[in-house]
């Protein structure tokens, strides 16, 4: 599990230093598979693959990305509600693909 603790300040100043969480896809899992975030705090997810082409799909936040081996893809999310939200690989990567998932826990 990866825990991202970010202090929330008052005001609406633009965020210059957005935290980065590296997510690695590898047959047949994501690492980390659980990411804890805070509501209203932007984070960049840097997605990489160690082996084959994977997909990253976080439907509750309309986030989808192709994750090709040897490349890094960055997606920014700002969770607007608390809860547990599932993400999964949506690009068939071989036997075991159907269990390749994780969760984002927003507090």
C-alpha contacts under 8 A as a table, 3 or more apart, distances in Angstrom:
res1	aa1	res2	aa2	distance
1	X	32	X	5.49
1	X	33	X	6.37
1	X	34	X	5.01
1	X	35	X	6.43
2	X	32	X	5.85
2	X	33	X	7.95
2	X	34	X	6.24
2	X	35	X	5.24
2	X	36	X	6.76
3	X	35	X	5.98
3	X	36	X	5.08
3	X	37	X	7.41
4	X	21	X	7.95
4	X	35	X	7.23
4	X	36	X	5.77
4	X	37	X	5.88
5	X	36	X	7.90
5	X	37	X	7.12
5	X	38	X	7.63
6	X	37	X	7.96
6	X	38	X	7.18
6	X	41	X	7.58
8	X	41	X	7.20
15	X	18	X	6.22
18	X	42	X	6.33
18	X	43	X	5.64
18	X	44	X	6.65
19	X	42	X	7.45
19	X	43	X	5.14
19	X	44	X	6.22
20	X	43	X	5.87
20	X	44	X	4.76
20	X	45	X	5.88
20	X	46	X	6.83
21	X	43	X	7.24
21	X	44	X	6.26
21	X	45	X	4.96
21	X	46	X	6.07
22	X	45	X	5.91
22	X	46	X	4.70
22	X	47	X	6.10
22	X	48	X	7.70
23	X	30	X	6.62
23	X	31	X	5.61
23	X	32	X	6.10
23	X	45	X	6.69
23	X	46	X	5.95
23	X	47	X	4.92
23	X	48	X	6.40
24	X	30	X	5.62
24	X	31	X	5.16
24	X	32	X	7.27
24	X	47	X	5.91
24	X	48	X	4.92
24	X	49	X	5.61
24	X	50	X	6.99
25	X	28	X	7.55
25	X	29	X	6.03
25	X	30	X	4.62
25	X	31	X	6.55
25	X	47	X	7.39
25	X	48	X	6.09
25	X	49	X	4.65
25	X	50	X	6.38
25	X	51	X	7.95
25	X	54	X	6.92
25	X	67	X	7.90
26	X	29	X	5.53
26	X	30	X	6.37
26	X	49	X	5.91
26	X	50	X	5.42
26	X	51	X	5.93
26	X	52	X	7.45
27	X	51	X	7.19
27	X	52	X	7.77
27	X	93	X	7.18
27	X	94	X	7.80
27	X	96	X	7.50
27	X	97	X	7.36
27	X	100	X	7.78
28	X	93	X	7.99
28	X	96	X	5.85
28	X	97	X	5.82
28	X	99	X	7.03
28	X	100	X	5.16
29	X	33	X	7.35
29	X	99	X	7.67
29	X	100	X	4.84
29	X	101	X	6.51
30	X	33	X	5.12
30	X	100	X	6.88
30	X	101	X	6.67
30	X	102	X	6.64
31	X	34	X	7.94
32	X	35	X	6.70
32	X	102	X	7.87
33	X	101	X	7.01
33	X	102	X	4.36
33	X	103	X	6.20
34	X	102	X	5.74
34	X	103	X	4.93
34	X	104	X	5.76
34	X	105	X	7.23
35	X	103	X	6.44
35	X	104	X	4.77
35	X	105	X	6.09
36	X	104	X	5.82
36	X	105	X	4.68
36	X	106	X	5.88
36	X	107	X	7.59
37	X	41	X	7.51
37	X	79	X	7.74
37	X	104	X	7.11
37	X	105	X	6.11
37	X	106	X	4.79
37	X	107	X	6.44
38	X	41	X	5.68
38	X	79	X	7.19
38	X	82	X	7.84
38	X	106	X	5.23
38	X	107	X	4.99
39	X	78	X	7.27
39	X	79	X	5.10
39	X	80	X	5.60
39	X	81	X	5.82
39	X	82	X	6.02
39	X	106	X	5.80
39	X	107	X	5.80
40	X	78	X	5.62
40	X	79	X	5.46
40	X	80	X	5.44
40	X	81	X	7.71
41	X	78	X	5.53
41	X	79	X	6.74
42	X	76	X	6.76
42	X	77	X	5.59
42	X	78	X	4.12
42	X	79	X	7.10
43	X	76	X	5.63
43	X	77	X	5.61
43	X	78	X	6.38
44	X	74	X	6.27
44	X	75	X	5.55
44	X	76	X	4.30
44	X	77	X	6.46
45	X	74	X	5.51
45	X	75	X	5.28
45	X	76	X	6.15
45	X	77	X	7.68
46	X	72	X	6.31
46	X	73	X	5.64
46	X	74	X	4.41
46	X	75	X	6.65
47	X	67	X	6.50
47	X	72	X	5.52
47	X	73	X	5.09
47	X	74	X	6.13
47	X	75	X	7.98
48	X	67	X	6.01
48	X	68	X	7.17
48	X	69	X	6.86
48	X	70	X	7.16
48	X	71	X	6.15
48	X	72	X	4.92
48	X	73	X	6.69
49	X	52	X	6.54
49	X	53	X	6.97
49	X	54	X	6.99
49	X	67	X	6.07
49	X	68	X	6.05
49	X	69	X	4.75
49	X	70	X	6.66
49	X	71	X	7.32
49	X	72	X	7.90
50	X	69	X	5.95
50	X	70	X	7.25
51	X	69	X	5.78
52	X	68	X	6.64
52	X	69	X	5.55
52	X	93	X	6.77
53	X	66	X	7.41
53	X	67	X	5.81
53	X	68	X	4.53
53	X	69	X	5.93
53	X	91	X	7.25
53	X	93	X	6.59
54	X	66	X	6.26
54	X	67	X	5.05
54	X	68	X	6.37
54	X	89	X	6.04
54	X	90	X	7.14
54	X	91	X	5.26
54	X	92	X	7.17
54	X	93	X	6.20
55	X	64	X	7.36
55	X	65	X	5.85
55	X	66	X	4.67
55	X	67	X	5.48
55	X	88	X	7.53
55	X	89	X	4.61
55	X	90	X	4.91
55	X	91	X	4.82
56	X	63	X	7.78
56	X	64	X	5.52
56	X	65	X	5.17
56	X	66	X	6.39
56	X	67	X	6.98
56	X	87	X	6.84
56	X	88	X	5.88
56	X	89	X	5.03
56	X	90	X	6.42
57	X	62	X	7.94
57	X	63	X	5.89
57	X	64	X	4.47
57	X	65	X	6.66
57	X	87	X	5.36
57	X	88	X	5.39
57	X	89	X	6.20
57	X	90	X	6.32
58	X	61	X	5.94
58	X	62	X	6.24
58	X	63	X	5.04
58	X	64	X	6.26
58	X	85	X	7.50
58	X	86	X	6.42
58	X	87	X	4.44
58	X	88	X	6.89
59	X	62	X	4.78
59	X	63	X	6.04
59	X	64	X	7.44
59	X	86	X	7.88
59	X	87	X	7.16
60	X	63	X	7.79
60	X	85	X	6.63
60	X	86	X	7.87
61	X	77	X	7.57
61	X	79	X	7.53
63	X	75	X	7.65
63	X	77	X	7.96
65	X	73	X	7.44
65	X	75	X	7.86
66	X	73	X	7.76
66	X	91	X	7.96
67	X	71	X	7.10
67	X	72	X	7.21
67	X	73	X	6.60
68	X	71	X	5.68
68	X	72	X	7.77
79	X	82	X	7.50
79	X	106	X	7.01
81	X	106	X	7.10
82	X	105	X	7.49
82	X	106	X	4.68
82	X	107	X	5.09
83	X	105	X	5.85
83	X	106	X	5.23
83	X	107	X	6.69
84	X	103	X	6.51
84	X	104	X	5.71
84	X	105	X	4.46
84	X	106	X	6.29
85	X	103	X	5.44
85	X	104	X	5.13
85	X	105	X	6.39
86	X	101	X	7.09
86	X	102	X	5.77
86	X	103	X	4.33
86	X	104	X	6.32
87	X	101	X	5.59
87	X	102	X	5.27
87	X	103	X	5.69
87	X	104	X	7.50
88	X	100	X	5.82
88	X	101	X	4.03
88	X	102	X	6.25
89	X	92	X	7.57
89	X	97	X	7.16
89	X	98	X	7.92
89	X	100	X	5.78
89	X	101	X	6.33
92	X	97	X	6.16
93	X	96	X	7.99
93	X	97	X	5.70
94	X	97	X	5.60
95	X	98	X	7.75
96	X	99	X	5.90
96	X	100	X	7.12
97	X	100	X	5.32
